[in-house]
Amino acid sequence: MTSSMAAKRDWWRKGKALDLWSIPHVLFGVLTGFLPQLTGLSFLTALALTIIFALSWEIYEKFAEIKETVLNSLFDIVLPVLSFTLTSHALIWYPISYDDLVVVATAVFIVYAFTNISGWLAYRRRDHNFRN
């Protein structure tokens, strides 16, 4: 397979604003949106943690020299905050039992982990200079 064919099949390549990496960013916000209901943290504390982790991750990507557009970096911060807010408010408007929320959070975490691992493996295949 030629490298151009491989590039066309690499769905994990960074996009200008949204890409497959947007999925784990959204799922991270959903997971942190569960925190107030699961842990008793206040909405504002959980929101602050979401923002801090989203910003920290983007700063890490800059130091790791992961190339992406400014718009993509911005969306990588906005998406978790937006999904956090929507998830938190959905749970206020439509509360579910603690046990059911644990099941939903576990399922979301599994999908979150799968998408991150899948993307990381695609990055390793693409970056021949990647060090373990």
PyMOL commands that place a pseudoatom at each C-alpha (Angstrom):
pseudoatom trace, name=CA, resn=MET, resi=1, chain=A, elem=C, hetatm=0, pos=[0.000, 0.000, 0.000]
pseudoatom trace, name=CA, resn=THR, resi=2, chain=A, elem=C, hetatm=0, pos=[1.418, 3.378, -0.947]
pseudoatom trace, name=CA, resn=SER, resi=3, chain=A, elem=C, hetatm=0, pos=[1.781, 6.105, 1.644]
pseudoatom trace, name=CA, resn=SER, resi=4, chain=A, elem=C, hetatm=0, pos=[-0.859, 8.223, -0.121]
pseudoatom trace, name=CA, resn=MET, resi=5, chain=A, elem=C, hetatm=0, pos=[-3.321, 5.325, 0.136]
pseudoatom trace, name=CA, resn=ALA, resi=6, chain=A, elem=C, hetatm=0, pos=[-2.475, 4.913, 3.819]
pseudoatom trace, name=CA, resn=ALA, resi=7, chain=A, elem=C, hetatm=0, pos=[-3.000, 8.636, 4.415]
pseudoatom trace, name=CA, resn=LYS, resi=8, chain=A, elem=C, hetatm=0, pos=[-6.447, 8.492, 2.815]
pseudoatom trace, name=CA, resn=ARG, resi=9, chain=A, elem=C, hetatm=0, pos=[-7.426, 5.631, 5.149]
pseudoatom trace, name=CA, resn=ASP, resi=10, chain=A, elem=C, hetatm=0, pos=[-6.034, 7.255, 8.284]
pseudoatom trace, name=CA, resn=TRP, resi=11, chain=A, elem=C, hetatm=0, pos=[-9.236, 8.615, 9.779]
pseudoatom trace, name=CA, resn=TRP, resi=12, chain=A, elem=C, hetatm=0, pos=[-7.347, 9.893, 12.806]
pseudoatom trace, name=CA, resn=ARG, resi=13, chain=A, elem=C, hetatm=0, pos=[-5.520, 12.643, 10.904]
pseudoatom trace, name=CA, resn=LYS, resi=14, chain=A, elem=C, hetatm=0, pos=[-6.082, 16.066, 12.425]
pseudoatom trace, name=CA, resn=GLY, resi=15, chain=A, elem=C, hetatm=0, pos=[-8.792, 18.160, 10.798]
pseudoatom trace, name=CA, resn=LYS, resi=16, chain=A, elem=C, hetatm=0, pos=[-9.044, 21.920, 10.524]
pseudoatom trace, name=CA, resn=ALA, resi=17, chain=A, elem=C, hetatm=0, pos=[-11.702, 22.218, 13.261]
pseudoatom trace, name=CA, resn=LEU, resi=18, chain=A, elem=C, hetatm=0, pos=[-13.385, 18.876, 13.928]
pseudoatom trace, name=CA, resn=ASP, resi=19, chain=A, elem=C, hetatm=0, pos=[-11.971, 15.397, 13.424]
pseudoatom trace, name=CA, resn=LEU, resi=20, chain=A, elem=C, hetatm=0, pos=[-12.197, 11.952, 15.043]
pseudoatom trace, name=CA, resn=TRP, resi=21, chain=A, elem=C, hetatm=0, pos=[-10.194, 13.350, 17.966]
pseudoatom trace, name=CA, resn=SER, resi=22, chain=A, elem=C, hetatm=0, pos=[-13.257, 15.500, 18.693]
pseudoatom trace, name=CA, resn=ILE, resi=23, chain=A, elem=C, hetatm=0, pos=[-15.060, 12.373, 19.928]
pseudoatom trace, name=CA, resn=PRO, resi=24, chain=A, elem=C, hetatm=0, pos=[-12.837, 11.780, 22.981]
pseudoatom trace, name=CA, resn=HIS, resi=25, chain=A, elem=C, hetatm=0, pos=[-12.921, 15.506, 23.762]
pseudoatom trace, name=CA, resn=VAL, resi=26, chain=A, elem=C, hetatm=0, pos=[-16.736, 15.405, 23.804]
pseudoatom trace, name=CA, resn=LEU, resi=27, chain=A, elem=C, hetatm=0, pos=[-16.742, 12.185, 25.842]
pseudoatom trace, name=CA, resn=PHE, resi=28, chain=A, elem=C, hetatm=0, pos=[-14.354, 13.723, 28.376]
pseudoatom trace, name=CA, resn=GLY, resi=29, chain=A, elem=C, hetatm=0, pos=[-16.834, 16.558, 28.877]
pseudoatom trace, name=CA, resn=VAL, resi=30, chain=A, elem=C, hetatm=0, pos=[-19.665, 14.057, 29.281]
pseudoatom trace, name=CA, resn=LEU, resi=31, chain=A, elem=C, hetatm=0, pos=[-17.651, 12.183, 31.929]
pseudoatom trace, name=CA, resn=THR, resi=32, chain=A, elem=C, hetatm=0, pos=[-16.843, 15.333, 33.868]
pseudoatom trace, name=CA, resn=GLY, resi=33, chain=A, elem=C, hetatm=0, pos=[-20.491, 16.342, 33.506]
pseudoatom trace, name=CA, resn=PHE, resi=34, chain=A, elem=C, hetatm=0, pos=[-21.340, 13.273, 35.602]
pseudoatom trace, name=CA, resn=LEU, resi=35, chain=A, elem=C, hetatm=0, pos=[-19.050, 14.409, 38.450]
pseudoatom trace, name=CA, resn=PRO, resi=36, chain=A, elem=C, hetatm=0, pos=[-21.535, 16.602, 40.340]
pseudoatom trace, name=CA, resn=GLN, resi=37, chain=A, elem=C, hetatm=0, pos=[-24.092, 13.782, 40.486]
pseudoatom trace, name=CA, resn=LEU, resi=38, chain=A, elem=C, hetatm=0, pos=[-21.560, 11.024, 41.171]
pseudoatom trace, name=CA, resn=THR, resi=39, chain=A, elem=C, hetatm=0, pos=[-19.255, 12.760, 43.647]
pseudoatom trace, name=CA, resn=GLY, resi=40, chain=A, elem=C, hetatm=0, pos=[-21.166, 15.692, 45.069]
pseudoatom trace, name=CA, resn=LEU, resi=41, chain=A, elem=C, hetatm=0, pos=[-18.753, 18.224, 43.577]
pseudoatom trace, name=CA, resn=SER, resi=42, chain=A, elem=C, hetatm=0, pos=[-20.378, 21.524, 42.782]
pseudoatom trace, name=CA, resn=PHE, resi=43, chain=A, elem=C, hetatm=0, pos=[-21.180, 22.392, 39.194]
pseudoatom trace, name=CA, resn=LEU, resi=44, chain=A, elem=C, hetatm=0, pos=[-18.591, 25.196, 39.227]
pseudoatom trace, name=CA, resn=THR, resi=45, chain=A, elem=C, hetatm=0, pos=[-15.831, 22.994, 40.668]
pseudoatom trace, name=CA, resn=ALA, resi=46, chain=A, elem=C, hetatm=0, pos=[-16.473, 20.289, 38.067]
pseudoatom trace, name=CA, resn=LEU, resi=47, chain=A, elem=C, hetatm=0, pos=[-16.600, 22.934, 35.327]
pseudoatom trace, name=CA, resn=ALA, resi=48, chain=A, elem=C, hetatm=0, pos=[-13.292, 24.402, 36.532]
pseudoatom trace, name=CA, resn=LEU, resi=49, chain=A, elem=C, hetatm=0, pos=[-11.703, 20.930, 36.465]
pseudoatom trace, name=CA, resn=THR, resi=50, chain=A, elem=C, hetatm=0, pos=[-13.010, 20.362, 32.946]
pseudoatom trace, name=CA, resn=ILE, resi=51, chain=A, elem=C, hetatm=0, pos=[-11.539, 23.649, 31.734]
pseudoatom trace, name=CA, resn=ILE, resi=52, chain=A, elem=C, hetatm=0, pos=[-8.215, 23.083, 33.524]
pseudoatom trace, name=CA, resn=PHE, resi=53, chain=A, elem=C, hetatm=0, pos=[-7.781, 19.583, 32.079]
pseudoatom trace, name=CA, resn=ALA, resi=54, chain=A, elem=C, hetatm=0, pos=[-8.845, 20.650, 28.569]
pseudoatom trace, name=CA, resn=LEU, resi=55, chain=A, elem=C, hetatm=0, pos=[-6.394, 23.576, 28.594]
pseudoatom trace, name=CA, resn=SER, resi=56, chain=A, elem=C, hetatm=0, pos=[-3.634, 21.439, 30.117]
pseudoatom trace, name=CA, resn=TRP, resi=57, chain=A, elem=C, hetatm=0, pos=[-4.055, 18.836, 27.398]
pseudoatom trace, name=CA, resn=GLU, resi=58, chain=A, elem=C, hetatm=0, pos=[-3.762, 21.440, 24.646]
pseudoatom trace, name=CA, resn=ILE, resi=59, chain=A, elem=C, hetatm=0, pos=[-0.649, 22.885, 26.311]
pseudoatom trace, name=CA, resn=TYR, resi=60, chain=A, elem=C, hetatm=0, pos=[0.813, 19.374, 26.481]
pseudoatom trace, name=CA, resn=GLU, resi=61, chain=A, elem=C, hetatm=0, pos=[0.135, 18.903, 22.755]
pseudoatom trace, name=CA, resn=LYS, resi=62, chain=A, elem=C, hetatm=0, pos=[2.068, 22.102, 22.005]
pseudoatom trace, name=CA, resn=PHE, resi=63, chain=A, elem=C, hetatm=0, pos=[5.065, 20.914, 24.049]
pseudoatom trace, name=CA, resn=ALA, resi=64, chain=A, elem=C, hetatm=0, pos=[4.828, 17.472, 22.397]
pseudoatom trace, name=CA, resn=GLU, resi=65, chain=A, elem=C, hetatm=0, pos=[4.871, 19.272, 19.026]
pseudoatom trace, name=CA, resn=ILE, resi=66, chain=A, elem=C, hetatm=0, pos=[1.565, 17.788, 17.925]
pseudoatom trace, name=CA, resn=LYS, resi=67, chain=A, elem=C, hetatm=0, pos=[0.584, 19.884, 14.933]
pseudoatom trace, name=CA, resn=GLU, resi=68, chain=A, elem=C, hetatm=0, pos=[-2.988, 21.130, 14.677]
pseudoatom trace, name=CA, resn=THR, resi=69, chain=A, elem=C, hetatm=0, pos=[-4.718, 24.281, 13.539]
pseudoatom trace, name=CA, resn=VAL, resi=70, chain=A, elem=C, hetatm=0, pos=[-5.622, 27.035, 15.984]
pseudoatom trace, name=CA, resn=LEU, resi=71, chain=A, elem=C, hetatm=0, pos=[-9.282, 26.345, 15.223]
pseudoatom trace, name=CA, resn=ASN, resi=72, chain=A, elem=C, hetatm=0, pos=[-8.825, 22.659, 16.070]
pseudoatom trace, name=CA, resn=SER, resi=73, chain=A, elem=C, hetatm=0, pos=[-7.117, 23.551, 19.367]
pseudoatom trace, name=CA, resn=LEU, resi=74, chain=A, elem=C, hetatm=0, pos=[-9.957, 25.918, 20.174]
pseudoatom trace, name=CA, resn=PHE, resi=75, chain=A, elem=C, hetatm=0, pos=[-12.574, 23.255, 19.443]
pseudoatom trace, name=CA, resn=ASP, resi=76, chain=A, elem=C, hetatm=0, pos=[-10.601, 20.774, 21.584]
pseudoatom trace, name=CA, resn=ILE, resi=77, chain=A, elem=C, hetatm=0, pos=[-11.212, 23.117, 24.522]
pseudoatom trace, name=CA, resn=VAL, resi=78, chain=A, elem=C, hetatm=0, pos=[-14.761, 24.215, 23.680]
pseudoatom trace, name=CA, resn=LEU, resi=79, chain=A, elem=C, hetatm=0, pos=[-16.138, 20.708, 23.025]
pseudoatom trace, name=CA, resn=PRO, resi=80, chain=A, elem=C, hetatm=0, pos=[-15.486, 19.278, 26.511]
pseudoatom trace, name=CA, resn=VAL, resi=81, chain=A, elem=C, hetatm=0, pos=[-16.846, 22.446, 28.150]
pseudoatom trace, name=CA, resn=LEU, resi=82, chain=A, elem=C, hetatm=0, pos=[-19.963, 22.359, 25.974]
pseudoatom trace, name=CA, resn=SER, resi=83, chain=A, elem=C, hetatm=0, pos=[-20.568, 18.630, 26.496]
pseudoatom trace, name=CA, resn=PHE, resi=84, chain=A, elem=C, hetatm=0, pos=[-19.934, 19.054, 30.250]
pseudoatom trace, name=CA, resn=THR, resi=85, chain=A, elem=C, hetatm=0, pos=[-22.532, 21.812, 30.427]
pseudoatom trace, name=CA, resn=LEU, resi=86, chain=A, elem=C, hetatm=0, pos=[-25.111, 19.905, 28.385]
pseudoatom trace, name=CA, resn=THR, resi=87, chain=A, elem=C, hetatm=0, pos=[-24.570, 16.696, 30.381]
pseudoatom trace, name=CA, resn=SER, resi=88, chain=A, elem=C, hetatm=0, pos=[-24.753, 18.452, 33.753]
pseudoatom trace, name=CA, resn=HIS, resi=89, chain=A, elem=C, hetatm=0, pos=[-27.945, 20.252, 32.815]
pseudoatom trace, name=CA, resn=ALA, resi=90, chain=A, elem=C, hetatm=0, pos=[-29.505, 17.130, 31.283]
pseudoatom trace, name=CA, resn=LEU, resi=91, chain=A, elem=C, hetatm=0, pos=[-28.980, 15.332, 34.597]
pseudoatom trace, name=CA, resn=ILE, resi=92, chain=A, elem=C, hetatm=0, pos=[-30.642, 18.209, 36.449]
pseudoatom trace, name=CA, resn=TRP, resi=93, chain=A, elem=C, hetatm=0, pos=[-33.625, 18.247, 34.079]
pseudoatom trace, name=CA, resn=TYR, resi=94, chain=A, elem=C, hetatm=0, pos=[-33.852, 14.449, 33.758]
pseudoatom trace, name=CA, resn=PRO, resi=95, chain=A, elem=C, hetatm=0, pos=[-32.342, 12.914, 36.876]
pseudoatom trace, name=CA, resn=ILE, resi=96, chain=A, elem=C, hetatm=0, pos=[-31.469, 9.233, 36.892]
pseudoatom trace, name=CA, resn=SER, resi=97, chain=A, elem=C, hetatm=0, pos=[-30.608, 7.042, 39.844]
pseudoatom trace, name=CA, resn=TYR, resi=98, chain=A, elem=C, hetatm=0, pos=[-27.045, 6.916, 41.115]
pseudoatom trace, name=CA, resn=ASP, resi=99, chain=A, elem=C, hetatm=0, pos=[-26.682, 3.234, 40.156]
pseudoatom trace, name=CA, resn=ASP, resi=100, chain=A, elem=C, hetatm=0, pos=[-27.914, 3.880, 36.613]
pseudoatom trace, name=CA, resn=LEU, resi=101, chain=A, elem=C, hetatm=0, pos=[-25.556, 6.833, 36.333]
pseudoatom trace, name=CA, resn=VAL, resi=102, chain=A, elem=C, hetatm=0, pos=[-22.629, 4.632, 37.355]
pseudoatom trace, name=CA, resn=VAL, resi=103, chain=A, elem=C, hetatm=0, pos=[-23.530, 2.199, 34.567]
pseudoatom trace, name=CA, resn=VAL, resi=104, chain=A, elem=C, hetatm=0, pos=[-23.834, 5.006, 32.002]
pseudoatom trace, name=CA, resn=ALA, resi=105, chain=A, elem=C, hetatm=0, pos=[-20.565, 6.597, 33.170]
pseudoatom trace, name=CA, resn=THR, resi=106, chain=A, elem=C, hetatm=0, pos=[-18.785, 3.252, 32.907]
pseudoatom trace, name=CA, resn=ALA, resi=107, chain=A, elem=C, hetatm=0, pos=[-20.075, 2.735, 29.360]
pseudoatom trace, name=CA, resn=VAL, resi=108, chain=A, elem=C, hetatm=0, pos=[-19.025, 6.262, 28.351]
pseudoatom trace, name=CA, resn=PHE, resi=109, chain=A, elem=C, hetatm=0, pos=[-15.595, 5.714, 29.931]
pseudoatom trace, name=CA, resn=ILE, resi=110, chain=A, elem=C, hetatm=0, pos=[-15.117, 2.484, 27.943]
pseudoatom trace, name=CA, resn=VAL, resi=111, chain=A, elem=C, hetatm=0, pos=[-15.944, 4.272, 24.682]
pseudoatom trace, name=CA, resn=TYR, resi=112, chain=A, elem=C, hetatm=0, pos=[-13.687, 7.175, 25.744]
pseudoatom trace, name=CA, resn=ALA, resi=113, chain=A, elem=C, hetatm=0, pos=[-10.792, 4.790, 26.454]
pseudoatom trace, name=CA, resn=PHE, resi=114, chain=A, elem=C, hetatm=0, pos=[-11.358, 2.891, 23.188]
pseudoatom trace, name=CA, resn=THR, resi=115, chain=A, elem=C, hetatm=0, pos=[-11.335, 6.051, 21.075]
pseudoatom trace, name=CA, resn=ASN, resi=116, chain=A, elem=C, hetatm=0, pos=[-8.187, 7.347, 22.770]
pseudoatom trace, name=CA, resn=ILE, resi=117, chain=A, elem=C, hetatm=0, pos=[-6.350, 4.044, 22.393]
pseudoatom trace, name=CA, resn=SER, resi=118, chain=A, elem=C, hetatm=0, pos=[-7.463, 3.692, 18.778]
pseudoatom trace, name=CA, resn=GLY, resi=119, chain=A, elem=C, hetatm=0, pos=[-6.277, 7.218, 17.968]
pseudoatom trace, name=CA, resn=TRP, resi=120, chain=A, elem=C, hetatm=0, pos=[-2.987, 6.721, 19.796]
pseudoatom trace, name=CA, resn=LEU, resi=121, chain=A, elem=C, hetatm=0, pos=[-2.291, 3.495, 17.880]
pseudoatom trace, name=CA, resn=ALA, resi=122, chain=A, elem=C, hetatm=0, pos=[-3.068, 5.266, 14.583]
pseudoatom trace, name=CA, resn=TYR, resi=123, chain=A, elem=C, hetatm=0, pos=[-0.655, 8.039, 15.575]
pseudoatom trace, name=CA, resn=ARG, resi=124, chain=A, elem=C, hetatm=0, pos=[2.053, 5.468, 16.363]
pseudoatom trace, name=CA, resn=ARG, resi=125, chain=A, elem=C, hetatm=0, pos=[1.566, 3.802, 12.966]
pseudoatom trace, name=CA, resn=ARG, resi=126, chain=A, elem=C, hetatm=0, pos=[1.791, 7.141, 11.186]
pseudoatom trace, name=CA, resn=ASP, resi=127, chain=A, elem=C, hetatm=0, pos=[4.715, 8.643, 13.121]
pseudoatom trace, name=CA, resn=HIS, resi=128, chain=A, elem=C, hetatm=0, pos=[7.723, 6.470, 12.316]
pseudoatom trace, name=CA, resn=ASN, resi=129, chain=A, elem=C, hetatm=0, pos=[9.908, 8.470, 14.731]
pseudoatom trace, name=CA, resn=PHE, resi=130, chain=A, elem=C, hetatm=0, pos=[7.571, 7.754, 17.667]
pseudoatom trace, name=CA, resn=ARG, resi=131, chain=A, elem=C, hetatm=0, pos=[9.392, 6.585, 20.785]
pseudoatom trace, name=CA, resn=ASN, resi=132, chain=A, elem=C, hetatm=0, pos=[7.803, 4.197, 23.271]
for i in range(1, 132): cmd.bond("trace and resi %d" % i, "trace and resi %d" % (i + 1))
show_as sticks, trace
zoom trace
